[in-house]
Amino acid sequence: MVTIEPAMILLVIILLNSTEVALGASGVSGSNWMSHISGKLYLSQVTIPGTHDSGARYDKKKSLLCLPEACACQTMSIKSQLESGVRFLDIRLHHQINKFKIFHGIIDLGLSFDDVIHAMRKFLKSNGQEAIVMYYREEGKAFLATRSFRDTLKEELLSFFN
């Protein structure tokens, strides 16, 4: 059983399971760089590329109340960030009607936590020796939520593992 603590900051989705190959070897790309790191290293010994406010991307079709200069921290989708080598995601969760939406401050970015989880699952399924570290935090006050942030997070994360 997975136990999720409210003070939990980092969630390591999968453990490193890699071979000893030097970075820069042929075949190394943004999608598979971790598979080329020695399996003898601890996660703390690896520099993990990451993005600030990873879901804060301007999309004029989804981000209706957002001006690019006001809410965009990224130019790439979560999927594109992962494919480019990003392995640390900074996710801001707004608790809304017992689900999580991705917000930048008070701005709804038109992205759900389910969208983020789906992109992560799909990436990890295609790149089984990679890992993703995710930092999450609650962004703003809950809106029409009938359960706690923790209970919603538990349900959302359990769906990742099922």
ZIFEN-V871862 format. One record per residue. N is the residue number from 0. D_LAST is the distance of its C-alpha to the last C-alpha in whole Angstrom. Layout:
n=[N;N]
d_last=[D_LAST;D_LAST]
//
This chain:
n=[0;1;2;3;4;5;6;7;8;9;10;11;12;13;14;15;16;17;18;19;20;21;22;23;24;25;26;27;28;29;30;31;32;33;34;35;36;37;38;39;40;41;42;43;44;45;46;47;48;49;50;51;52;53;54;55;56;57;58;59;60;61;62;63;64;65;66;67;68;69;70;71;72;73;74;75;76;77;78;79;80;81;82;83;84;85;86;87;88;89;90;91;92;93;94;95;96;97;98;99;100;101;102;103;104;105;106;107;108;109;110;111;112;113;114;115;116;117;118;119;120;121;122;123;124;125;126;127;128;129;130;131;132;133;134;135;136;137;138;139;140;141;142;143;144;145;146;147;148;149;150;151;152;153;154;155;156;157;158;159;160;161]
d_last=[12;12;15;16;19;21;23;21;22;20;16;16;13;14;17;20;21;24;27;31;32;34;33;35;35;34;31;30;28;26;23;24;26;24;24;28;28;29;26;29;28;27;25;28;30;28;29;26;27;26;27;28;26;24;23;27;28;31;30;33;31;28;30;33;34;34;37;36;38;36;33;32;31;29;30;27;24;21;20;24;24;21;23;26;25;24;21;22;21;23;21;23;21;23;22;23;22;19;17;18;21;22;26;28;31;31;30;27;26;25;21;18;16;13;16;15;12;12;15;13;11;13;16;14;13;17;18;16;19;19;17;17;19;18;21;20;23;24;26;29;29;26;27;27;24;24;21;22;20;18;17;16;14;12;11;10;9;6;5;6;4;0]
//
